[in-house]
Amino acid sequence: MVLQGHGPGGVGQIMAAIYQQQAGNDNAKLYGAVDGFKNRVRKDGIAGIGSEEIVNAAFDDGREAGQKTADDLRRDSKGYYNIEHASSEYPEGKHLGKDGPVRGANSRYSPHADLPYRTDGTHRVVGSHGHGIQSEKGHAKEDVRVANGRQGTPFISSLGHAGDRGHRVIIYVPTGGGRGEFFHSTDRRNYYSGE
């Protein structure tokens, strides 16, 4: 069990370590990855936002995106498919502010929902989207590349799938150098490593 200091996210990390010891989950590893993201990957003033707030936003937005994507069911001559939904969380002082969810393109073959984008120069901390029943259940390779900063600034990515109405949420945390870690949860309390 690793207990870290009194800085931003410190209390959240201590609580996560206690939960991990009790439940056998990977919460401390997730909160450690988010702390690393805030302090090493992103050095643009988001360190003051609590890691617990970031994780909760990622889970809630990923679940919502999965549910909204599931509700946006379409049918064509090939069968059923979903329209993706997406949202973003941006820094607003020491907290996050949500933009979205927004509805994506009506396309069976290249489904996508663009993450809400702010033009004031702030960079998203969390980007969340849903995958439809016609798409993979985890993050696509391009989802990971974009979260790692391929099109700008890295951000934490969360995903809910329409197949289970966003019940299982997958969170990807960039760790730098084009790498990152995956975590998943179904209850917002216990997180486990992997997609």
N, C-alpha and C positions, 0 to 999 in steps of 0.2 A: 504494500500500500504506500503510495506516494502522497504526502501532504505538502502542499506548497503554500507559501507566504500569504501575505495580507493584501497583495495588489489586486488589480481588477480580475475578477473571476476566482480569486483565492478561496473564498467561502464556498462557492459552487463546486470547486474542485475537491474540497474537503468533504462536502456532503456526498459528492459522486463516489469518492473513495469509500465512504462508509456504506453507501448502497451497494457498491461493488462487492465489498467484503461480505455483506449479508446475502446478496442475491446471486453472486457469481456472474455478474454482467461486466460489460466493458465501459461503463460510464466514465471512470477516471481516465481511461485512454481517450475517449471522445473529448472530454473537457480539456485534457492536455493538448490534443490536436487543435482544438479551437483556440486555446491560449497561444499556441505556437503560430497559428494563422494570424492572429491579431498582432502579435509582437514581432514576428520575423518575416512572414510573407507579405503582410500589409503593414506598412509603417506610415499610414496617412491619418492618424488620429482616431482610429476606431478602438484602440486599446482600452478606453474608458467604458465601452459598452460591455456589460456583463456577459460572460460566456453562456450562462444559463438562459438569458434572454435570447441570445443568438440561436442556441439549440432549440428552444421552445418555438421560436418563429419558424425555423427550418422545418420542424416536425409539423406544426399546425398548417403552414402554407403548403407543404407537400401533400398532406392529407386532403386539404381543401381542393387542391389542383386535381388529385385523383378522383374525388367525388364529383367535381364539376365536369371533368372529362367524361366520367361514366354517365352522367346525366345528359350529356350532349351526344347522344347516339344517333347515327344516321344509317340509312340503308340504300344501297344501290344494286345494280344487277349482279354484283359479285358477292353481296352479303352485307353484314354489318361492319361499321367502323365508327370511331369516335373523333370528335374535334378536341384538340388539346387546349388546355388553359394554363396560364402562367402568371406569376407575380414576382415582385422584387421587394426586398427590404433595404432601405437606405439609412445611413447614419443621420440622426437628428439630435444633435448634442450628445448626451450620454445614453440615448435610447435609439430604437429603430422606428422608422416610419414606413408603412406599407403602401406600395403602389400596385393596383390590380385587385383581383385577378382580371386578366384580359383573355379574350377568346382568340384562338389561332385560326389558321387557314383551313378552309373546308377542303381537305385533300386526303384521300385514302392512301395514296402512294408516297407522298412526302409530307407527312403530318408534322406540323411544327407550330409553336406559339412563341412569338418573340417576347422576350422578357421586357417588362416595362422599363423604359430608359428615361433618365432625367437629363435635361440639357443644361443644368446649372453647374456642371462640373463635379458633382458628387458621384461616387462610385458605389454600386450595389455591394452589400455585404452578403446577402443571401439571394439566390435566384431559385425559384421553385417552379416545377411544371409537372403536368400529368402526361402519362403515355396511354394511348388508347389500346383497345383489344387487338388492333392490327400491328402493334409495336412490341418491342422487347419489354420484359418486365423490369429490367435494370437500366442504368445509364448507358446510352449509346456512346461510342467512342468520341463522336463529335461533342456530345454533352460534356464529357470530361475535358476535352481540349479547350473548350470555351471557358469552363470553370477555372482551368489552370491559367487563364489569361491570354489565350490565343487572339482574342479580339479586343484586348485592353487589359483591364485590371482583374486579377483573380478574385473569385467569390466562392462562397460555400453553396453547393447545389443540393437541392432536395427533390425527391421524385415520389409521386404516388401513381399507382397503376389503376386504370379503370376496371380491370378484371376483378379486383377485390375492393373496389370503391375507395382506394387510397388507404386501406386498413394497415398495410405494411408500408412504412415510409423508409426510403433509403436516402442517407445523407452522405455526400462526398465532401471531404475537407482537404483542400490543396495544402501540401506541406512544402512546396517549393521545388524548383528544378523540373517541372513537368510531372511531378509525382503527387500522390495524395493517399488518403485512407477512406475506406467505405465503412459505414455503420448502418444498422437498421433497427427499427423498433415497431412494435404494434401498439404500445400502450403509453408512450411519451415518458415513461419512468425508467425503463430498462432498455439499454442500448447494447448491441452486440456487434462485433467486428464482422466485416464482409457485407457483400450485397445480398 
